[in-house]
Amino acid sequence: MSKKSGSPGQTFNRSLVAVCFTIASTVAMAQAAPEPRIRYGVVGRPICEDYLKLLNQTKPKEPLQLCGSQVGELPGAKPVDWEELDIPNNLTLLHRIEWLLRGQIKPKAAFEFKDWLTQFQRRAKNPANLPRIKQARVVIEPDQPPQLVYSYEEAGPSCSVKKKADWEDGFGVFLLFEDEIKNPRTSPGGRRGDPFIYGNRLHIFTSYPSDKTHFLQWHASIATFNGVEFRRYQYGTYERTSVCGFEDSEIFYPPPRR
């Protein structure tokens, strides 16, 4: 004869114990594996994995960098070989760059050179008011010849966290391409950060604070540039192409309450 099964009450009790055990195990696992401080994507790319390792070296309660970066410590990363240009001998170039950046810098550049020159002469009375412009010839896309790239660095402190709002476009120098300087139809945008060479190609690292419930949260991205779509329409510029992004799960500014 077969054994009799337990009573309905015993069966219910066993089921309840199993459910409670599952819930307790889930809670224990969640407590044992807290959310990582640094979230990122795309997974599997060496440059992203290597930068994550650098970020994870930050002390637990230490805010991540907004001014500057650690990209120089990335295996395989190289600085751009910039040549600084003399401002007085490159006024036409400077005017063109500042006019292209007119919505992102102050003072807003006048369209006519003679009007801009009047503005510049007032600024030039104090050398501390003058920006810096540099140029370098670098590979922007694979299988394409090196192109001339310019960097524009505003006068004064290159980064001041307290003066930056969350809707601004990050920190670092502005990048412009030679074709943008020559072609009045183009207008650069979203190209501010710390440029570097990786895999024999121009990359740019950008960090920026993003609003999260009235606090600022650290975000950063690494990007390259691609001009395939623009060349189809006979434009010579490039669009920013994301390689990977990073996010701090802790509030960075104002500092979190201890």
C-alpha positions in Angstrom: 0.0 0.0 0.0 1.2 3.5 -0.8 1.9 6.0 1.9 -0.7 8.6 2.5 0.3 12.2 1.6 0.4 14.9 4.2 -2.7 16.9 5.2 -3.6 20.1 3.4 -2.3 22.1 6.3 1.1 20.4 6.2 1.3 21.0 2.4 0.6 24.7 2.9 3.2 25.0 5.6 5.8 23.4 3.4 5.0 25.7 0.6 5.1 28.7 2.9 8.5 27.7 4.2 9.8 27.3 0.5 8.5 30.8 -0.4 10.0 32.4 2.7 13.3 30.7 2.0 13.3 32.0 -1.6 12.6 35.5 -0.5 15.2 35.4 2.2 17.8 34.0 -0.3 17.0 36.8 -2.7 17.4 39.5 0.0 20.6 38.0 1.1 22.0 37.9 -2.4 21.0 41.6 -2.9 22.7 42.5 0.3 25.8 40.6 -0.6 26.1 42.1 -4.1 25.3 45.9 -3.8 24.9 48.0 -6.9 28.3 48.9 -8.3 29.3 52.5 -8.0 30.3 52.8 -11.6 27.8 51.8 -14.3 28.9 51.6 -17.9 28.5 50.3 -21.4 29.4 49.0 -24.0 30.6 45.8 -22.3 33.4 43.9 -24.0 35.4 46.7 -25.5 39.0 46.9 -24.1 39.1 50.7 -23.9 35.9 50.7 -21.8 37.0 47.8 -19.6 40.4 49.5 -19.0 38.9 52.9 -18.1 36.4 51.2 -15.7 39.4 49.7 -13.9 40.9 53.2 -13.5 37.6 54.6 -12.2 37.3 51.7 -9.7 40.6 52.7 -8.1 38.8 55.8 -6.7 38.3 55.8 -3.0 34.7 54.9 -2.0 33.7 58.4 -0.8 36.0 60.4 -3.2 34.2 62.2 -6.0 35.2 61.3 -9.6 37.0 63.9 -11.7 35.2 66.4 -13.7 38.2 68.6 -14.4 40.7 66.5 -16.3 40.7 62.8 -16.8 42.7 59.6 -16.5 42.7 58.8 -20.2 46.5 59.3 -20.3 46.8 56.2 -18.1 44.8 54.0 -20.5 46.9 51.2 -22.0 47.5 52.2 -25.6 46.4 55.8 -25.2 48.6 58.6 -26.5 48.4 62.4 -26.3 47.6 64.4 -29.4 50.8 66.0 -30.8 49.5 69.6 -30.7 51.2 72.6 -32.2 50.2 75.8 -30.5 49.5 78.7 -32.8 50.5 82.3 -32.3 47.4 84.4 -31.8 48.5 87.7 -33.4 49.5 85.8 -36.6 46.3 83.8 -36.8 43.5 86.4 -36.3 41.5 85.3 -39.3 41.6 81.7 -38.1 40.7 82.7 -34.6 37.8 84.8 -35.8 36.4 81.9 -37.8 36.7 79.5 -34.9 35.0 81.9 -32.5 32.2 82.7 -34.9 31.6 78.9 -35.3 31.5 78.6 -31.5 29.5 81.8 -31.0 26.6 80.0 -29.2 29.0 78.2 -26.8 31.5 80.9 -25.7 31.6 84.4 -24.5 31.9 87.1 -25.8 29.8 86.1 -28.7 31.8 86.7 -31.9 30.6 89.3 -34.5 30.1 87.9 -38.0 32.1 90.7 -39.7 35.8 90.5 -39.2 36.3 94.2 -38.6 33.6 94.2 -35.9 35.1 91.1 -34.3 38.6 92.7 -34.4 37.3 95.6 -32.4 36.1 93.2 -29.7 39.4 91.3 -29.9 41.5 94.4 -29.4 39.7 95.2 -26.2 40.3 91.7 -25.0 43.9 91.8 -26.0 44.7 94.6 -23.6 44.8 91.9 -20.9 46.6 88.7 -22.2 44.8 86.7 -19.6 41.6 87.3 -21.7 43.0 85.5 -24.7 42.2 82.0 -25.7 44.6 79.3 -26.9 44.4 77.6 -30.3 46.3 74.6 -31.4 46.4 72.3 -34.5 47.4 68.7 -35.2 47.1 66.4 -38.1 45.5 63.1 -37.0 43.6 60.1 -38.3 39.9 60.6 -37.6 38.5 57.6 -39.3 40.0 54.2 -40.3 41.2 53.9 -43.9 41.1 57.7 -44.2 44.2 60.0 -44.5 45.1 62.2 -41.5 43.1 65.4 -41.3 43.9 68.8 -39.7 42.1 69.3 -36.4 42.0 72.5 -34.2 41.5 72.8 -30.5 40.2 76.0 -28.9 40.7 76.6 -25.2 38.9 79.5 -23.5 40.7 82.1 -21.5 40.8 81.7 -17.7 40.4 78.5 -15.7 39.7 75.6 -18.0 37.4 74.0 -15.5 35.4 75.3 -12.5 32.9 72.8 -11.2 31.0 75.4 -9.1 30.4 77.6 -12.1 29.1 74.8 -14.3 25.4 74.0 -14.6 24.1 70.6 -15.4 22.8 71.6 -18.8 26.2 72.7 -20.1 28.1 70.6 -22.5 31.0 69.3 -20.4 34.6 70.3 -19.8 37.8 70.6 -21.8 38.8 72.1 -25.1 36.6 72.5 -28.2 37.4 70.5 -31.3 37.0 71.7 -34.8 37.9 70.2 -38.1 39.6 71.9 -41.0 36.6 71.5 -43.4 34.4 73.3 -40.8 36.7 76.3 -40.9 36.6 76.5 -44.7 32.9 75.7 -45.1 30.5 78.4 -43.8 27.5 75.9 -43.9 28.9 73.8 -41.1 28.5 74.4 -37.4 30.3 72.2 -34.8 28.5 70.9 -31.8 29.0 68.5 -28.9 32.7 68.3 -29.3 34.2 69.4 -26.0 36.5 67.3 -23.9 39.9 65.8 -23.6 41.2 64.5 -27.0 43.6 61.6 -27.2 44.8 59.0 -29.7 43.9 55.3 -29.2 44.3 52.6 -31.9 45.9 55.3 -34.1 42.6 57.2 -34.2 41.3 60.4 -32.6 39.1 59.8 -29.5 37.6 62.3 -27.1 36.8 61.9 -23.4 34.1 64.1 -22.0 32.8 64.3 -18.4 29.8 66.3 -17.3 27.5 66.7 -14.4 23.9 65.7 -15.0 20.9 66.7 -12.9 19.3 64.0 -10.7 16.7 65.2 -8.3 18.4 68.6 -7.7 21.8 67.0 -7.3 24.5 66.7 -9.9 25.6 63.2 -10.9 28.9 62.3 -12.6 28.7 61.1 -16.2 31.4 60.6 -18.8 31.7 59.3 -22.4 34.4 58.2 -24.8 33.7 58.9 -28.4 35.2 58.8 -31.9 34.1 60.6 -35.1 32.4 59.5 -38.3 31.8 61.5 -41.5 30.2 58.8 -43.8 26.7 60.3 -43.7 28.0 63.9 -44.2 30.1 62.9 -47.2 27.1 61.5 -48.9 25.7 65.1 -49.0 29.1 66.6 -49.8 29.8 68.0 -46.4 33.2 67.7 -44.9 32.4 67.6 -41.2 32.1 64.7 -38.8 29.5 63.5 -36.2 30.4 62.2 -32.8 30.0 58.4 -32.4 29.8 57.0 -28.9 32.3 54.2 -27.9 31.1 53.9 -24.3 29.5 55.8 -21.4 30.0 55.9 -17.7 27.8 56.9 -14.7 28.4 57.3 -11.0 25.6 55.8 -9.0 26.4 58.1 -6.1 25.6 61.8 -6.0 28.8 63.8 -6.5 27.8 67.5 -6.1 26.8 68.7 -3.7 28.6 65.9 -1.8 26.3 63.3 -0.3 25.4 63.6 3.3 27.6 61.4 5.5 
